[in-house]
């Protein structure tokens, strides 16, 4: 209790106030002593000066008369003042009087000294002596000490009065209500709703606000406790619900430790794991079930616990065998519980796994023939490096299969493929394999074969069997069908050490057989690989050249043969390769068609030609320019609307451009070609038929398509002066074109004899090296300035 009293707020407050008062009193006393001492010193000096004033005139007379007796009487009279210690009066030349008190112990202390000069009573400017008064320091200090003591006593009394008043106010106004509130708080029944009353008079003070805050906090604590009790009751209810759900859930649920010991499991898990009725839950282990790989299940538990900071659950499918030995797939998903255990859920996914396995089998199996497909073949060849026995991979392509599909329909094509598959299966040896790797492509693996003569014998036998007629029945109608066969052969390991290399080698060999005319077969050769690599590099270079705008346009004049007047030009594309030199158009143009660049190149050619024609027209040169168009550009890569838009953009009439097409363009799709040509012709664009006379049905096109000009192929012009048949054919073409109102342009005029003969035949237009070589735009502009070109000028 004593310790509690000493640590109470009252004692600490009073001690604090007393300490502060003591400190203030000491500081105030020191300051008062300094001020009072200084003031009393000043007063003592003032009184000494006043004493001098009272005797100054008498002392001056004594000094003037040098009357020692008078001077001594004045000095003794002054010394009667208790504050003085000594008086000295000096004349002009000597001391007239000296009176001193008995020396005291503080005689060495510094004394107050007043010195004043004495003047003649008759002449105020004349000094006749001086008077020197020395104060008694001990007397003055005693008076100062007495005064300071009284002042300090008064100050301390005031401070004590203030401390007592503050203590009374603190006790009455602060400590008393706090003490009362504290006493009530000790007996407060907060849970019963009791609250602290606010002390009277403190409704708006800090004490009142403190009591209000205590009441609010008490109410909040009571509400929190009530909420905690409700949550505990709800948790107990939820636990009972969870246990009910846990036991009756359709999904298997278990809790296991790191070693796979089951801490709890529900009925569904025990049924799925075939553990029902075998052991009690406390003694069960995950490994009690007949898992195919129990170690992997335990490894997943440890992985789940070791990575429990990651919230993502772990899941996998595990194979299990039931009591009858039948396979069952269970999907197990685990999450860490944070206490070193895992919770797992188990569902039966046997049906899904069986469907996946079936789908996986379908993914590597051809649905029509039942043979492995390309993926299945690649999978079977994936482990080639582990094989020691050589074999031959034969890739087979059915020639003419597309025509049969087009003529008889897809059901006939499927029936033919099944018949081919049957014959292939009949030709297989015990260790051979067959796969269907494309719509009409098959692959054979002839095991144990490496000798080329033996392989050739097998392939000839196989080709003879496959080329025999097939009897196809469709809707009670029988069709006798024959197909050709092309084959490419690659040998393992000579032609490839892995599946990719071997398949590529067989494809190159098959491509070689097709390029030779088909209906044959070829072995792979490294030359084929080199050619394919060369083509690949050429493709890459062409893409880079198109992207870098390295292709160049040259222009070959088209002239009137009678006078050499330039009427037009043919735009020709050139590719100056930095390493290969000038790549011929008949090399890179077909390549551009195959890799899909011809559309981009064609649009760039149209833009370049239109710009050049516009420049020539500004210089006063009106002519047309013909542009060669590939079958791959019709109709989408060069729509008529786009061509007309580019002409309009450069301010050119439609007849400024002529489109050169070949017979292959017309044969590709007659309906599409006629519509495309008709749209251009209706807009005023001229249509040239290039290489006329070299096709199979060229004459029929003159009637079916709206053409303007025929260009006689240079193969007829080359031997015009030496081959009478060529001369007759050219004469017939010119006569026919004139009768149909078509213009004729002879290509490939390379000597004077050819030119003379064409002039005799009344061929109006021509072009060729004898007239002018293809020229860059700047050089072509130079000859345009002359208006005509004569043979041998360029």
Secondary structure as GFF3:
##gff-version 3
##sequence-region A 1 794
A	DSSP	alpha_helix	2	6	.	.	.	ID=ss1
A	DSSP	alpha_helix	9	65	.	.	.	ID=ss2
A	DSSP	alpha_helix	68	79	.	.	.	ID=ss3
A	DSSP	beta_strand	84	90	.	.	.	ID=ss4
A	DSSP	beta_strand	95	100	.	.	.	ID=ss5
A	DSSP	beta_strand	113	119	.	.	.	ID=ss6
A	DSSP	beta_strand	127	135	.	.	.	ID=ss7
A	DSSP	alpha_helix	137	170	.	.	.	ID=ss8
A	DSSP	pi_helix	171	175	.	.	.	ID=ss9
A	DSSP	alpha_helix	176	186	.	.	.	ID=ss10
A	DSSP	alpha_helix	206	248	.	.	.	ID=ss11
A	DSSP	beta_strand	252	256	.	.	.	ID=ss12
A	DSSP	beta_strand	262	265	.	.	.	ID=ss13
A	DSSP	alpha_helix	267	272	.	.	.	ID=ss14
A	DSSP	three_ten_helix	281	283	.	.	.	ID=ss15
A	DSSP	three_ten_helix	286	288	.	.	.	ID=ss16
A	DSSP	alpha_helix	294	306	.	.	.	ID=ss17
A	DSSP	beta_strand	314	321	.	.	.	ID=ss18
A	DSSP	beta_strand	327	336	.	.	.	ID=ss19
A	DSSP	beta_strand	342	348	.	.	.	ID=ss20
A	DSSP	alpha_helix	350	363	.	.	.	ID=ss21
A	DSSP	alpha_helix	374	380	.	.	.	ID=ss22
A	DSSP	three_ten_helix	384	386	.	.	.	ID=ss23
A	DSSP	beta_strand	391	399	.	.	.	ID=ss24
A	DSSP	alpha_helix	401	408	.	.	.	ID=ss25
A	DSSP	alpha_helix	410	427	.	.	.	ID=ss26
A	DSSP	beta_strand	433	436	.	.	.	ID=ss27
A	DSSP	beta_strand	441	447	.	.	.	ID=ss28
A	DSSP	alpha_helix	452	467	.	.	.	ID=ss29
A	DSSP	beta_strand	470	474	.	.	.	ID=ss30
A	DSSP	beta_strand	477	481	.	.	.	ID=ss31
A	DSSP	beta_strand	484	492	.	.	.	ID=ss32
A	DSSP	alpha_helix	499	515	.	.	.	ID=ss33
A	DSSP	beta_strand	521	523	.	.	.	ID=ss34
A	DSSP	alpha_helix	526	547	.	.	.	ID=ss35
A	DSSP	beta_strand	551	560	.	.	.	ID=ss36
A	DSSP	beta_strand	566	577	.	.	.	ID=ss37
A	DSSP	beta_strand	581	583	.	.	.	ID=ss38
A	DSSP	alpha_helix	585	594	.	.	.	ID=ss39
A	DSSP	alpha_helix	598	618	.	.	.	ID=ss40
A	DSSP	beta_strand	624	628	.	.	.	ID=ss41
A	DSSP	three_ten_helix	631	633	.	.	.	ID=ss42
A	DSSP	alpha_helix	640	649	.	.	.	ID=ss43
A	DSSP	three_ten_helix	654	656	.	.	.	ID=ss44
A	DSSP	beta_strand	657	661	.	.	.	ID=ss45
A	DSSP	alpha_helix	663	668	.	.	.	ID=ss46
A	DSSP	alpha_helix	670	683	.	.	.	ID=ss47
A	DSSP	beta_strand	686	692	.	.	.	ID=ss48
A	DSSP	alpha_helix	698	704	.	.	.	ID=ss49
A	DSSP	beta_strand	709	712	.	.	.	ID=ss50
A	DSSP	alpha_helix	714	718	.	.	.	ID=ss51
A	DSSP	alpha_helix	724	739	.	.	.	ID=ss52
A	DSSP	beta_strand	743	746	.	.	.	ID=ss53
A	DSSP	alpha_helix	752	760	.	.	.	ID=ss54
A	DSSP	beta_strand	765	766	.	.	.	ID=ss55
A	DSSP	alpha_helix	777	784	.	.	.	ID=ss56
###
